Amino acid sequence: QVTTGQKATFTVDAYPERSYPAEITQLRYAANEPPDKTTATVVNYTAVLQVDNSDLSLRPGMTATASIVVNKITPALLVPNAALRFTPPPADTAPPRNRGGVGLLGALMPRFSRPSAPPPSTAPAHDPKQRRVWRLQAGQPLAVPVTVGASDGTFTAITEGEITPTTELIIDVIRQEP
């Protein structure tokens, strides 16, 4: 998603209140990155930024934090990703079944059940853009179908659906009323 010619901004620790506009002039996809450039499954690549340093405020060795905008959607209705992950608890939240005097060993052993039949292969394909969020109506969760757009990992843009900026969405259940 990052390409040469894209605009970027960055700050340096020496001047945290100042933002420097820049442009990406090179992307280096070196396969022989040093081990400290790889963390778990995340690989870091080097981007070279061109910036106007006519005031000589930037020096070699300064630590910089860059922001590169790869997608901009305006206007956008954003919802927290927690709202898209939420599923209401089942209505019949009965206490776990009593295992009926099977003793300590029986209580610790898993119960095996027969595998259920696989879903029919003629089921329609799931569109990952079609999701649902939940809101309260008369004290009960109500599913609201939505179409999602881009996400930054914390919030997701909603491109279609019957929600507005003032719609209160459910993101978690703290306690359930009897």
Backbone as a printed PyTorch tensor [residue, N CA C, xyz], in Angstrom:
tensor([[[  0.8040,  -1.1980,   0.0000],
         [  0.0000,   0.0000,   0.0000],
         [  0.8450,   1.2590,   0.0000]],

        [[  2.0790,   1.1370,   0.3870],
         [  2.9730,   2.2960,   0.3840],
         [  3.7080,   2.3130,  -0.9510]],

        [[  3.7070,   3.4660,  -1.6190],
         [  4.3560,   3.5790,  -2.9240],
         [  5.1810,   4.8550,  -2.9860]],

        [[  6.1140,   4.8860,  -3.9240],
         [  6.8950,   6.1070,  -4.1140],
         [  5.9670,   7.2070,  -4.6240]],

        [[  6.2740,   8.4260,  -4.2320],
         [  5.4470,   9.5700,  -4.6030],
         [  4.3830,   9.9100,  -3.5820]],

        [[  4.1280,   9.0040,  -2.6260],
         [  3.1300,   9.2820,  -1.5870],
         [  3.6280,  10.3620,  -0.6490]],

        [[  2.6850,  11.1180,  -0.1210],
         [  3.0080,  12.1400,   0.8680],
         [  3.1010,  11.4800,   2.2420]],

        [[  3.9420,  12.0390,   3.0730],
         [  4.1250,  11.5500,   4.4360],
         [  4.4170,  12.7470,   5.3310]],

        [[  4.2840,  12.5400,   6.6110],
         [  4.7180,  13.5300,   7.5970],
         [  5.5230,  12.7830,   8.6450]],

        [[  6.4040,  13.4990,   9.3110],
         [  7.1330,  12.8520,  10.3960],
         [  7.4940,  13.8790,  11.4530]],

        [[  7.7650,  13.3610,  12.6380],
         [  8.2410,  14.1860,  13.7520],
         [  9.5650,  13.6040,  14.2140]],

        [[ 10.3400,  14.4280,  14.8920],
         [ 11.5870,  13.9600,  15.4970],
         [ 11.5190,  14.2530,  16.9920]],

        [[ 12.2070,  13.4380,  17.7640],
         [ 12.1760,  13.5900,  19.2190],
         [ 12.6530,  14.9680,  19.6690]],

        [[ 13.5730,  15.5570,  18.9330],
         [ 14.1200,  16.8600,  19.3240],
         [ 13.0840,  17.9790,  19.2090]],

        [[ 12.1250,  17.8330,  18.2820],
         [ 11.0790,  18.8470,  18.0770],
         [  9.7140,  18.1510,  18.0020]],

        [[  9.2290,  17.6300,  19.1230],
         [  7.9960,  16.8340,  19.0740],
         [  6.7570,  17.6220,  18.6400]],

        [[  6.7830,  18.9380,  18.7830],
         [  5.6230,  19.7540,  18.4130],
         [  5.6140,  20.1000,  16.9280]],

        [[  6.6690,  19.7920,  16.2220],
         [  6.7830,  20.1600,  14.8110],
         [  6.5850,  18.9330,  13.9150]],

        [[  5.8010,  19.1150,  12.8700],
         [  5.5690,  18.0550,  11.9010],
         [  6.2030,  18.4610,  10.5740]],

        [[  6.9880,  17.5730,   9.9920],
         [  7.6870,  17.8470,   8.7390],
         [  6.9520,  17.1630,   7.5830]],

        [[  6.5450,  17.9160,   6.5540],
         [  5.9630,  17.2680,   5.3730],
         [  7.0760,  16.6520,   4.5280]],

        [[  6.7800,  15.5090,   3.9250],
         [  7.7940,  14.8120,   3.1340],
         [  7.1180,  14.0320,   2.0110]],

        [[  7.9480,  13.4730,   1.1460],
         [  7.4660,  12.6290,   0.0540],
         [  8.3430,  11.3880,  -0.0070]],

        [[  7.7190,  10.2400,  -0.2330],
         [  8.4700,   8.9910,  -0.3330],
         [  9.1560,   8.9450,  -1.6940]],

        [[ 10.4780,   8.8160,  -1.6680],
         [ 11.2400,   8.7640,  -2.9200],
         [ 11.7690,   7.3670,  -3.2190]],

        [[ 11.9140,   6.5200,  -2.1970],
         [ 12.4080,   5.1550,  -2.4000],
         [ 11.7700,   4.2190,  -1.3920]],

        [[ 11.5400,   2.9910,  -1.8220],
         [ 11.1510,   1.9000,  -0.9250],
         [ 12.1790,   0.8070,  -1.1100]],

        [[ 12.7280,   0.3230,  -0.0220],
         [ 13.7780,  -0.6950,  -0.0900],
         [ 13.2360,  -2.0110,   0.4550]],

        [[ 13.0350,  -2.9440,  -0.4440],
         [ 12.5090,  -4.2590,  -0.0810],
         [ 13.6500,  -5.2590,   0.0200]],

        [[ 14.6250,  -4.9670,   0.8020],
         [ 15.7970,  -5.8350,   0.9360],
         [ 15.4120,  -7.1320,   1.6320]],

        [[ 15.7600,  -8.2520,   1.0030],
         [ 15.4560,  -9.5600,   1.5820],
         [ 16.4220,  -9.9210,   2.6930]],

        [[ 17.5570,  -9.2800,   2.7490],
         [ 18.5670,  -9.6170,   3.7530],
         [ 18.5790,  -8.5930,   4.8810]],

        [[ 17.3940,  -8.3110,   5.4150],
         [ 17.2790,  -7.3830,   6.5430],
         [ 18.0090,  -7.9650,   7.7480]],

        [[ 18.6330,  -7.1490,   8.5590],
         [ 19.2400,  -7.6480,   9.8030],
         [ 18.1630,  -8.2410,  10.7100]],

        [[ 18.5150,  -9.2250,  11.5460],
         [ 17.5270,  -9.8750,  12.4050],
         [ 16.7440,  -8.9090,  13.2910]],

        [[ 17.3380,  -7.8010,  13.7050],
         [ 16.6210,  -6.8900,  14.5940],
         [ 15.5280,  -6.1180,  13.8570]],

        [[ 15.4520,  -6.2230,  12.5340],
         [ 14.4090,  -5.5480,  11.7620],
         [ 13.1410,  -6.3940,  11.6770]],

        [[ 13.1960,  -7.6550,  12.1360],
         [ 12.0510,  -8.5470,  12.0660],
         [ 11.5870,  -8.8610,  13.4780]],

        [[ 10.3060,  -8.6400,  13.7240],
         [  9.7280,  -8.9500,  15.0200],
         [  8.5610,  -9.8880,  14.7890]],

        [[  8.6460, -11.0930,  15.3030],
         [  7.6230, -12.1210,  15.1150],
         [  7.3580, -12.2770,  13.6230]],

        [[  6.1560, -11.9350,  13.1760],
         [  5.8290, -12.0550,  11.7570],
         [  5.7730, -10.7020,  11.0710]],

        [[  6.2290,  -9.6590,  11.7210],
         [  6.2290,  -8.3190,  11.1390],
         [  7.6140,  -8.0200,  10.5950]],

        [[  7.6720,  -7.6450,   9.3300],
         [  8.9400,  -7.2840,   8.7060],
         [  8.9110,  -5.7950,   8.4190]],

        [[  9.9750,  -5.1140,   8.7830],
         [ 10.0750,  -3.6770,   8.5350],
         [ 10.9040,  -3.4300,   7.2910]],

        [[ 10.4190,  -2.5260,   6.4590],
         [ 11.1390,  -2.1230,   5.2610],
         [ 11.4930,  -0.6550,   5.3790]],

        [[ 12.5410,  -0.2590,   4.6970],
         [ 13.0010,   1.1240,   4.7540],
         [ 12.3310,   1.9400,   3.6600]],

        [[ 11.8250,   3.1060,   4.0430],
         [ 11.2950,   4.0790,   3.0860],
         [ 12.1620,   5.3270,   3.2000]],

        [[ 12.5910,   5.8490,   2.0750],
         [ 13.4010,   7.0660,   2.0570],
         [ 12.4640,   8.2330,   1.7720]],

        [[ 12.5110,   9.2420,   2.6570],
         [ 11.6480,  10.4110,   2.5240],
         [ 12.4720,  11.6250,   2.1100]],

        [[ 11.9120,  12.4230,   1.2290],
         [ 12.5480,  13.6840,   0.8500],
         [ 11.8340,  14.7960,   1.6090]],

        [[ 12.6300,  15.6780,   2.2420],
         [ 12.0700,  16.7370,   3.0740],
         [ 12.8690,  18.0180,   2.8540]],

        [[ 12.2020,  19.1380,   3.0180],
         [ 12.8850,  20.4320,   2.9400],
         [ 13.5420,  20.6900,   4.2950]],

        [[ 14.8540,  20.7180,   4.3380],
         [ 15.5970,  20.9680,   5.5690],
         [ 16.4030,  22.2600,   5.4300]],

        [[ 15.7920,  23.2640,   4.7900],
         [ 16.5210,  24.5150,   4.5500],
         [ 16.8610,  25.2440,   5.8490]],

        [[ 16.1180,  24.9750,   6.9260],
         [ 16.4420,  25.6180,   8.2090],
         [ 17.4770,  24.8210,   9.0070]],

        [[ 17.9280,  23.6860,   8.4720],
         [ 18.9510,  22.8250,   9.0870],
         [ 18.5620,  22.3260,  10.4800]],

        [[ 17.2660,  22.1540,  10.7190],
         [ 16.8200,  21.6410,  12.0190],
         [ 16.9920,  20.1300,  12.1220]],

        [[ 17.0960,  19.4410,  11.0120],
         [ 17.2610,  17.9880,  11.0190],
         [ 18.7310,  17.6310,  10.9080]],

        [[ 19.1500,  16.6690,  11.7270],
         [ 20.5540,  16.2430,  11.7630],
         [ 20.6200,  14.7250,  11.5770]],

        [[ 21.7340,  14.2290,  11.0710],
         [ 21.9020,  12.7760,  10.9500],
         [ 21.7920,  12.1080,  12.3190]],

        [[ 21.1610,  10.9450,  12.3460],
         [ 21.0460,  10.1720,  13.5780],
         [ 19.8140,  10.4860,  14.4050]],

        [[ 19.0260,  11.4950,  14.0260],
         [ 17.8080,  11.8110,  14.7810],
         [ 16.7830,  10.6880,  14.5890]],

        [[ 16.0620,  10.3810,  15.6560],
         [ 15.0040,   9.3800,  15.5920],
         [ 13.7290,  10.0470,  15.1110]],

        [[ 13.1250,   9.4640,  14.0840],
         [ 11.9100,  10.0410,  13.4960],
         [ 10.7650,   9.0420,  13.5770]],

        [[  9.5570,   9.5700,  13.6810],
         [  8.3380,   8.7680,  13.6160],
         [  7.5240,   9.2920,  12.4440]],

        [[  7.3270,   8.4390,  11.4400],
         [  6.6440,   8.8640,  10.2130],
         [  5.2010,   8.3870,  10.1860]],

        [[  4.3570,   9.1720,   9.5430],
         [  2.9670,   8.8000,   9.2700],
         [  2.7730,   8.8380,   7.7640]],

        [[  2.3130,   7.7140,   7.2320],
         [  2.0640,   7.6150,   5.8000],
         [  0.5980,   7.2390,   5.6280]],

        [[ -0.1750,   8.1070,   5.0260],
         [ -1.6000,   7.8480,   4.8120],
         [ -1.7310,   7.0110,   3.5470]],

        [[ -2.2970,   5.8080,   3.6860],
         [ -2.4470,   4.9250,   2.5370],
         [ -3.8750,   4.9230,   1.9940]],

        [[ -4.8250,   5.4400,   2.7680],
         [ -6.2090,   5.4880,   2.3340],
         [ -6.9040,   6.5960,   3.1040]],

        [[ -7.6720,   7.4090,   2.4130],
         [ -8.3890,   8.4910,   3.0740],
         [ -9.8310,   8.4630,   2.5950]],

        [[-10.7470,   8.3670,   3.5430],
         [-12.1640,   8.2960,   3.2250],
         [-12.8580,   9.4430,   3.9380]],

        [[-13.4510,  10.3460,   3.1780],
         [-14.1980,  11.4490,   3.7820],
         [-15.4650,  11.6760,   2.9850]],

        [[-16.5760,  11.9320,   3.5950],
         [-16.8170,  11.7250,   5.0150],
         [-16.9490,  10.2320,   5.3040]],

        [[-16.7460,   9.8550,   6.5260],
         [-16.8280,   8.4470,   6.8970],
         [-17.4980,   8.3020,   8.2500]],

        [[-18.3350,   7.2890,   8.3560],
         [-18.9330,   6.9210,   9.6300],
         [-18.0840,   5.7790,  10.1660]],

        [[-17.4070,   6.0150,  11.2760],
         [-16.5150,   5.0160,  11.8580],
         [-17.1720,   4.3560,  13.0540]],

        [[-16.9810,   3.0440,  13.1700],
         [-17.4330,   2.3180,  14.3510],
         [-16.2290,   1.5910,  14.9310]],

        [[-16.2040,   1.4170,  16.2570],
         [-15.0960,   0.6520,  16.8430],
         [-15.1700,  -0.8010,  16.3800]],

        [[-14.0270,  -1.4030,  16.1430],
         [-14.0050,  -2.7960,  15.7080],
         [-14.6440,  -3.7200,  16.7330]],

        [[-14.6610,  -3.3190,  18.0010],
         [-15.3240,  -4.1190,  19.0330],
         [-16.8060,  -4.2750,  18.7210]],

        [[-17.4270,  -3.2760,  18.1040],
         [-18.8450,  -3.3650,  17.7370],
         [-19.0530,  -4.4070,  16.6430]],

        [[-18.0900,  -4.5690,  15.7560],
         [-18.2000,  -5.5740,  14.6950],
         [-17.9090,  -6.9790,  15.2130]],

        [[-17.1420,  -7.0990,  16.2790],
         [-16.8290,  -8.4150,  16.8650],
         [-17.9060,  -8.8930,  17.8280]],

        [[-18.7370,  -7.9860,  18.3360],
         [-19.6980,  -8.3240,  19.3830],
         [-20.7420,  -9.3220,  18.8860]],

        [[-21.0350, -10.3080,  19.7220],
         [-22.1510, -11.2290,  19.5230],
         [-22.8570, -11.3340,  20.8620]],

        [[-24.1740, -11.1150,  20.8970],
         [-24.8570, -11.1830,  22.1880],
         [-24.8170, -12.6020,  22.7510]],

        [[-24.8020, -12.7100,  24.0800],
         [-24.8080, -14.0450,  24.6820],
         [-26.1440, -14.7230,  24.3980]],

        [[-26.1720, -16.0600,  24.3860],
         [-27.4340, -16.7590,  24.1510],
         [-28.4570, -16.3840,  25.2160]],

        [[-29.7140, -16.3690,  24.8230],
         [-30.7850, -15.9910,  25.7510],
         [-30.9230, -17.0010,  26.8770]],

        [[-30.6580, -18.2720,  26.5860],
         [-30.7940, -19.3160,  27.6110],
         [-29.4310, -19.6360,  28.2020]],

        [[-28.9270, -18.7440,  29.0110],
         [-27.6270, -18.9710,  29.6500],
         [-27.8380, -19.7700,  30.9270]],

        [[-28.1680, -21.0440,  30.7360],
         [-28.4090, -21.9310,  31.8720],
         [-27.0780, -22.3200,  32.4980]],

        [[-27.0930, -22.6150,  33.8060],
         [-25.8450, -23.0520,  34.4340],
         [-25.3860, -24.3750,  33.8320]],

        [[-24.1150, -24.6870,  33.9130],
         [-23.6060, -25.9410,  33.3530],
         [-24.3140, -27.1420,  33.9560]],

        [[-24.4700, -28.2020,  33.1400],
         [-25.1570, -29.4050,  33.6150],
         [-24.3500, -30.0920,  34.7070]],

        [[-25.0830, -30.6730,  35.6700],
         [-24.4550, -31.4570,  36.7200],
         [-24.0220, -32.7870,  36.1110]],

        [[-22.8340, -33.1950,  36.3570],
         [-22.3220, -34.4390,  35.7790],
         [-22.7580, -35.6520,  36.5950]],

        [[-23.5830, -35.4490,  37.5830],
         [-24.2570, -36.5320,  38.2920],
         [-23.3830, -37.5540,  38.9730]],

        [[-22.6010, -37.1500,  39.9340],
         [-21.8640, -38.0690,  40.7830],
         [-20.8030, -38.8830,  40.0720]],

        [[-20.1100, -38.3200,  39.1190],
         [-19.0760, -39.0690,  38.4190],
         [-17.7330, -38.9620,  39.1210]],

        [[-17.6720, -38.2240,  40.2000],
         [-16.4440, -38.1130,  40.9470],
         [-15.4850, -37.0870,  40.3690]],

        [[-14.3720, -36.9160,  41.0670],
         [-13.4010, -35.9000,  40.6730],
         [-12.7890, -36.2050,  39.3090]],

        [[-12.4070, -37.4580,  39.0740],
         [-11.7920, -37.8130,  37.8020],
         [-12.7600, -37.5890,  36.6420]],

        [[-14.0180, -37.9750,  36.8160],
         [-15.0210, -37.7820,  35.7650],
         [-15.2860, -36.3150,  35.4900]],

        [[-15.2230, -35.4920,  36.5320],
         [-15.4530, -34.0610,  36.3430],
         [-14.3170, -33.4180,  35.5590]],

        [[-13.1090, -33.9950,  35.6690],
         [-11.9650, -33.4330,  34.9610],
         [-11.8320, -33.9480,  33.5330]],

        [[-12.4550, -35.0830,  33.2380],
         [-12.3370, -35.6670,  31.9010],
         [-13.2920, -34.9670,  30.9420]],

        [[-12.8480, -34.7010,  29.7240],
         [-13.7410, -34.0570,  28.7520],
         [-14.8190, -35.0140,  28.2830]],

        [[-15.9700, -34.4770,  27.9840],
         [-17.0660, -35.2560,  27.4170],
         [-16.9540, -35.1500,  25.9020]],

        [[-17.0070, -36.2810,  25.2380],
         [-16.9200, -36.2800,  23.7850],
         [-18.3140, -36.3940,  23.2040]],

        [[-18.5640, -35.6020,  22.1940],
         [-19.8550, -35.6880,  21.5190],
         [-19.6100, -36.0950,  20.0800]],

        [[-20.6560, -36.5810,  19.4450],
         [-20.5380, -36.9860,  18.0530],
         [-20.3840, -35.7450,  17.1890]],

        [[-19.5440, -35.8180,  16.1800],
         [-19.3980, -34.6520,  15.3070],
         [-20.6890, -34.3970,  14.5400]],

        [[-21.0200, -33.1460,  14.3770],
         [-22.2260, -32.8040,  13.6350],
         [-21.9370, -32.8940,  12.1430]],

        [[-22.9880, -32.9450,  11.3670],
         [-22.8360, -33.0400,   9.9170],
         [-22.2150, -31.7640,   9.3840]],

        [[-21.3760, -31.8690,   8.3630],
         [-20.7810, -30.6560,   7.8000],
         [-21.8590, -29.8020,   7.1420]],

        [[-21.6310, -28.5020,   7.0580],
         [-22.6300, -27.6440,   6.4330],
         [-22.7770, -27.9960,   4.9560]],

        [[-23.9820, -27.8140,   4.4130],
         [-24.1710, -28.1550,   3.0000],
         [-23.2810, -27.3030,   2.1050]],

        [[-22.7770, -27.9190,   1.0350],
         [-21.8570, -27.2070,   0.1550],
         [-22.5700, -26.1860,  -0.7240]],

        [[-23.8980, -26.2090,  -0.7390],
         [-24.6460, -25.2610,  -1.5610],
         [-24.9150, -23.9540,  -0.8240]],

        [[-24.3540, -23.7980,   0.3560],
         [-24.5640, -22.5610,   1.1190],
         [-23.9360, -21.3920,   0.3660]],

        [[-24.5960, -20.2220,   0.3860],
         [-24.0390, -19.0770,  -0.3350],
         [-22.7200, -18.6260,   0.2900]],

        [[-21.8370, -18.1190,  -0.5470],
         [-20.5390, -17.6320,  -0.0640],
         [-20.7470, -16.4150,   0.8260]],

        [[-19.9520, -16.3210,   1.8850],
         [-20.0580, -15.2050,   2.8210],
         [-19.2810, -14.0170,   2.2740]],

        [[-19.9300, -12.8590,   2.1990],
         [-19.2750, -11.6320,   1.7450],
         [-18.6490, -10.9660,   2.9640]],

        [[-17.3210, -10.8580,   3.0260],
         [-16.6790, -10.2770,   4.2110],
         [-17.0240,  -8.8090,   4.4230]],

        [[-17.5520,  -8.1350,   3.4190],
         [-17.9450,  -6.7250,   3.5690],
         [-19.3080,  -6.5980,   4.2500]],

        [[-20.0960,  -7.6710,   4.2390],
         [-21.4130,  -7.6550,   4.8740],
         [-21.2600,  -8.1340,   6.3100]],

        [[-21.5220,  -7.2600,   7.2340],
         [-21.3650,  -7.5770,   8.6550],
         [-22.6160,  -7.1340,   9.3870]],

        [[-22.5910,  -7.2000,  10.6970],
         [-23.6840,  -6.6460,  11.4870],
         [-23.1330,  -6.0750,  12.7760]],

        [[-23.8180,  -5.0620,  13.2420],
         [-23.5480,  -4.4680,  14.5410],
         [-24.8300,  -4.6100,  15.3390]],

        [[-24.7450,  -4.3740,  16.6350],
         [-25.9000,  -4.5650,  17.5100],
         [-26.1850,  -3.2820,  18.2640]],

        [[-27.4790,  -2.9800,  18.4050],
         [-27.9240,  -1.8550,  19.2250],
         [-29.0710,  -2.3460,  20.0900]],

        [[-29.3740,  -1.5910,  21.1490],
         [-30.4830,  -1.9700,  22.0250],
         [-31.7850,  -1.3980,  21.5030]],

        [[-32.8200,  -2.2400,  21.4880],
         [-34.1720,  -1.7850,  21.1790],
         [-35.0890,  -2.4700,  22.1730]],

        [[-35.7730,  -1.6680,  22.9740],
         [-36.6560,  -2.1730,  24.0310],
         [-35.9020,  -3.1210,  24.9620]],

        [[-34.6580,  -2.7920,  25.2590],
         [-33.8650,  -3.5750,  26.1950],
         [-33.2920,  -4.8550,  25.6260]],

        [[-33.4900,  -5.1130,  24.3440],
         [-32.9890,  -6.3340,  23.7150],
         [-32.0210,  -5.9830,  22.5880]],

        [[-30.9870,  -6.7940,  22.3830],
         [-30.0620,  -6.5270,  21.2790],
         [-30.7660,  -6.7190,  19.9320]],

        [[-30.5480,  -5.7930,  19.0300],
         [-31.1230,  -5.8490,  17.6930],
         [-29.9810,  -5.7820,  16.6830]],

        [[-29.9290,  -6.7680,  15.7930],
         [-28.8820,  -6.8060,  14.7690],
         [-29.1810,  -5.7770,  13.6910]],

        [[-28.1520,  -5.0420,  13.2880],
         [-28.2690,  -4.0510,  12.2210],
         [-27.2510,  -4.4210,  11.1420]],

        [[-27.7110,  -4.8440,   9.9530],
         [-26.7740,  -5.1780,   8.8830],
         [-26.0580,  -3.9290,   8.3730]],

        [[-24.7670,  -4.0610,   8.1330],
         [-23.9640,  -2.9480,   7.6170],
         [-22.9860,  -3.4820,   6.5690]],

        [[-22.5130,  -2.5770,   5.7380],
         [-21.4420,  -2.8790,   4.7910],
         [-20.2180,  -2.1110,   5.2540]],

        [[-19.1040,  -2.8250,   5.4030],
         [-17.8980,  -2.2000,   5.9310],
         [-16.9480,  -1.8180,   4.8040]],

        [[-16.1350,  -0.8000,   5.1010],
         [-15.1010,  -0.3500,   4.1790],
         [-13.7390,  -0.5440,   4.8030]],

        [[-12.8970,   0.4470,   4.6630],
         [-11.5190,   0.3740,   5.1500],
         [-11.4740,   0.3950,   6.6760]],

        [[-10.4000,  -0.1790,   7.2210],
         [-10.1940,  -0.2140,   8.6650],
         [ -8.7520,   0.1470,   8.9730]],

        [[ -8.5630,   0.8070,  10.1230],
         [ -7.1990,   1.1010,  10.5680],
         [ -6.7630,   0.1480,  11.6740]],

        [[ -7.5650,  -0.8900,  11.9240],
         [ -7.2510,  -1.8440,  12.9710],
         [ -7.9670,  -1.5390,  14.2690]],

        [[ -8.4310,  -0.3180,  14.4530],
         [ -9.1700,   0.0770,  15.6490],
         [-10.6000,   0.4630,  15.2970]],

        [[-10.7560,   1.1980,  14.2050],
         [-12.0670,   1.6250,  13.7290],
         [-12.2510,   1.1610,  12.2880]],

        [[-13.5150,   0.9640,  11.9000],
         [-13.8440,   0.5600,  10.5380],
         [-14.8890,   1.5050,   9.9810]],

        [[-14.7230,   1.8870,   8.7220],
         [-15.6870,   2.7580,   8.0490],
         [-16.9140,   1.9400,   7.6560]],

        [[-18.0860,   2.5200,   7.8580],
         [-19.3480,   1.9060,   7.4500],
         [-19.8010,   2.6110,   6.1800]],

        [[-19.9830,   1.8540,   5.1020],
         [-20.3720,   2.4590,   3.8290],
         [-21.8720,   2.3780,   3.5840]],

        [[-22.5480,   1.4030,   4.1930],
         [-24.0020,   1.2780,   4.0880],
         [-24.5330,   0.6790,   5.3690]],

        [[-25.7560,   1.0610,   5.7250],
         [-26.4030,   0.4920,   6.8960],
         [-27.2780,   1.5160,   7.5810]],

        [[-28.1940,   1.0270,   8.3850],
         [-29.1520,   1.8810,   9.0800],
         [-28.6040,   2.3470,  10.4290]],

        [[-27.4410,   2.9690,  10.4100],
         [-26.9030,   3.5780,  11.6210],
         [-26.4660,   4.9940,  11.2850]],

        [[-26.4570,   5.8260,  12.3080],
         [-26.0580,   7.2240,  12.1620],
         [-24.9520,   7.5050,  13.1700]],

        [[-24.3460,   8.6820,  13.1240],
         [-23.3150,   8.9990,  14.1140],
         [-23.8270,   8.9780,  15.5580]],

        [[-25.1360,   9.0930,  15.7580],
         [-25.6730,   9.0890,  17.1270],
         [-26.1930,   7.7210,  17.5580]],

        [[-26.1320,   6.7150,  16.6850],
         [-26.5870,   5.3740,  17.0450],
         [-25.6390,   4.7860,  18.0830]],

        [[-26.1970,   4.3590,  19.2070],
         [-25.3810,   3.7270,  20.2510],
         [-25.2940,   2.2370,  19.9530]],

        [[-24.0750,   1.7480,  19.7980],
         [-23.8430,   0.3490,  19.4680],
         [-23.3370,  -0.4080,  20.6860]],

        [[-23.6400,  -1.6930,  20.7280],
         [-23.1800,  -2.5530,  21.8190],
         [-21.7900,  -3.0660,  21.4610]],

        [[-20.8650,  -2.9440,  22.4070],
         [-19.5180,  -3.4770,  22.1830],
         [-19.1530,  -4.5700,  23.1850]],

        [[-19.9350,  -4.6950,  24.2770],
         [-19.6370,  -5.7020,  25.2870],
         [-20.8180,  -5.8110,  26.2340]],

        [[-20.8970,  -6.9140,  26.9620],
         [-21.9140,  -7.1020,  27.9920],
         [-21.2000,  -7.1150,  29.3280]],

        [[-21.5680,  -6.1820,  30.1900],
         [-20.9690,  -6.1340,  31.5200],
         [-21.7420,  -7.0370,  32.4720]],

        [[-23.0520,  -6.9190,  32.4240],
         [-23.8960,  -7.8060,  33.2250],
         [-25.1910,  -8.0080,  32.4770]],

        [[-25.8040,  -9.1360,  32.7380],
         [-27.0390,  -9.4680,  32.0490],
         [-28.1720,  -9.4250,  33.0550]],

        [[-29.2210,  -8.6790,  32.7130],
         [-30.3870,  -8.5730,  33.5870],
         [-31.1530,  -9.8920,  33.5460]],

        [[-31.7190, -10.3170,  34.6950],
         [-32.4890, -11.5730,  34.6990],
         [-33.8010, -11.4220,  33.9640]]])
